[in-house]
């Protein structure tokens, strides 16, 4: 069997602690490592019933489920397993089980009664009551039962800790790369990209670049620290369930995914100085025809206006040819994102629905800083796919934006 686990995670293989909290920066390899450990523990003990959970079931397929299947193929045992793609269930050769589901599936959640191990991927998406409920229900016969949590730190609200910090991370200083015990029932491990031997040099270079361009983001994404972000651009926003009748449809905005970046589409409504923004599509690996089909399925009409990234004229033409005749390119000018940031700050923005990706983007979109830590009139790039789509949707649509465009053109 071919299985290489990053060294820092190997001691977790034999733990019998109730909680294992693994946090870290981006590309630290923590999620894959825990999936590998889950597979090994299940192969070792035929009585194990392992559950991998996301808060929302739709996130399973393109995340933990695909990685489990990849690990089985990498180990050369995929063909010996029974794979139920409808239930997201794997029966290993020794009859141990690995199951994946979202916590938003109440019927399937009843099956957790026989679990031996429960893994919460992207644990910050869950509420503390979710963990308490799962903990109370975890009572296997053959072992004490373990709950695994993996996540990246998220931006901290001023003078407030997240529930995970309060529960697991305040009792001791958490060193990097060393497993520590918290009380009698918890292990905590914090890792970074430096503990992942498979992290590419290109990713390392991008993370290291943040030292100069955005030190707060570097601390959070590269070092795995909880950070109260300074200089966040969009602070006047909230989360709502629906769009009021008096808000008028403005436009769709579409940011194309390049390389491994997702394509993101938003639908935007406007009323006076308020915007309502709903994420329509957020997906990687789509061709133009696939993306067109998704947009139509989400309700985009043939002649609905879609303002798209002008850097991809071939994709715009392809989507037009596939049937969405309202797609047009968004005109951009030098440093347009800074002008857009100034315009967006003049609006009260409502995020429609509990969209984790959009909320994360809003919470981390900052102005760049010079080597002395002073903000400069440029915005950070990277985690801004929905935001780019929002900018395209409102481009030249708002009186505020037209004012900024004219001022920029005049050098004012």
Secondary structure as UniProt FT lines:
FT   HELIX           7..14
FT   STRAND          19..24
FT   TURN            26..27
FT   HELIX           30..44
FT   TURN            46..47
FT   STRAND          49..54
FT   HELIX           57..59
FT   HELIX           61..65
FT   HELIX           66..75
FT   HELIX           78..80
FT   STRAND          82..84
FT   TURN            85..88
FT   STRAND          89..91
FT   TURN            93..94
FT   STRAND          97..102
FT   TURN            103..104
FT   HELIX           106..109
FT   HELIX           110..114
FT   STRAND          117..121
FT   HELIX           123..125
FT   HELIX           128..137
FT   STRAND          146..151
FT   TURN            158..159
FT   HELIX           163..164
FT   HELIX           165..169
FT   STRAND          180..182
FT   TURN            183..185
FT   STRAND          186..191
FT   HELIX           193..195
FT   TURN            197..198
FT   HELIX           201..213
FT   HELIX           215..217
FT   HELIX           218..222
FT   STRAND          237..240
FT   TURN            245..246
FT   STRAND          248..255
FT   TURN            259..260
FT   STRAND          263..271
FT   TURN            272..273
FT   STRAND          274..283
FT   HELIX           288..297
FT   TURN            298..299
FT   TURN            302..303
FT   STRAND          306..309
FT   TURN            310..311
FT   HELIX           313..321
FT   TURN            322..323
FT   TURN            325..326
FT   STRAND          327..330
FT   TURN            334..335
FT   HELIX           336..344
FT   TURN            345..346
FT   STRAND          348..352
FT   HELIX           356..364
FT   STRAND          366..369
FT   TURN            371..372
FT   STRAND          375..379
FT   HELIX           385..394
FT   TURN            395..397
FT   HELIX           399..409
FT   TURN            410..411
//
